Amino acid sequence: RLRITDLEGILEMTAWRSGGISLAKLRAAPVTVRVRQGAERLQPDAKRPRRTLKNLFQGLAIPPWRRERLPFLWCGGDLVWVAGVGVDCRYQARRGEAAIAPHWRAAE
């Protein structure tokens, strides 16, 4: 279990099976956590096209003031996960695969 507390909240990573983020894929490059820079794109569903975070945030009714405070998980140059949005389909763990499950709790 890993806890990061510098982003106006707590990001916990918990070992998981059947879902979450594939650990094997995360080992391919350095993993970083940072806030929004702008123009990021994510594809949470393999059956739908990659979309801008702005469009995904709007579709999920995440208010603009909150978007700037959410953690983004990166593996090398790939955006892997965004709090409140989900995991990019390229990094989603298969059933039975070793994985981590991120959980974000914003500071009140």
N, C-alpha and C positions, 0 to 999 in steps of 0.2 A: 504494500500500500504506500502510495506516494501522496504527499499533500503539498500544495503550492498555495501560499497565502498572500502574495504580493499584488494581486490584481483586483483589489476591492471585493474579495470573496475568497472562497476556498475551493480549489480544484483537487479532487481526490481521484486517484487511479487505482482500481481494484482488479486483482487477477480474476479472470472470468473464463468460462467455457461456453460455447454455443452463442455467439453474438459478440458484439463489441468490436474492438480494433485488433487486427491480426498482429501478434507480436513478431512473427517471422518477417512481415513486411516492414515493420518499424525498425528492424535491425539493419535495413539496407542503407540508412543514412542517418546523420545526427538528427535528433528530435528536439524541437524547440517549442516553447509556448510564448505567444505574444498577442498583442491586441491588433485590432483592425488597422490595416494600412490604406485600404481602398482598392477597388477593382478586383478583389478576390472572387474566385468562382469555385463552386462545389457541385458535385453530382451525387446526392444521397440515394437516388434510385437509378439503377442501371437501365431501366426502361424509359427514362426521361432524359432530356438533354442536360448538359452542364449549364448551370445558371449563375448569374451574379448573386453575391450575398445580399445586395440591396433588394433584388427581386424575391429571394427566399425570405428575408426578414419581413418584407411587406406582406407576403403571403401568409406568414405565421403571426402577423400582427405584433411584431416586436417593435416597440417604440424607438424612434431615432436616438433619443438620449441614452437608451440602454445598450444599443449596438456597439458603441465605442468602448464599453467596459467589459465585453465578453471575451473570454480567452479563445484563441485559435491554436490548434495543435498542428505543427508542421513536421514533416519528415523530409529532410533536404529541402527541395523546392516545391514539394507537394503539400497542398492543404489537405489535411487528413480529417479533422473534426472541428466543428464549431459548436460551442455551447448553445443549446436551445434549437439547433438545426439538425445536427446529426453527423454521421460518419460518411465520408466519401465512399462510393461503391467499390473503388479500387482497393480500399483498405479494410473492408468489412470482413470479419473472420467467418470462416465456414463452420458448420456444426462440428463440434468436438475439437476444434483447433484452439491452441493456447492463445488467449486474448487478454486485453485489458478493457475495462468499462470505465469511462470518464464520467464524473458527476460534478457539476458546478453548482455551488451555493453562493449567490451574491450576498454581499454584506448588506445589512438592513440599515 
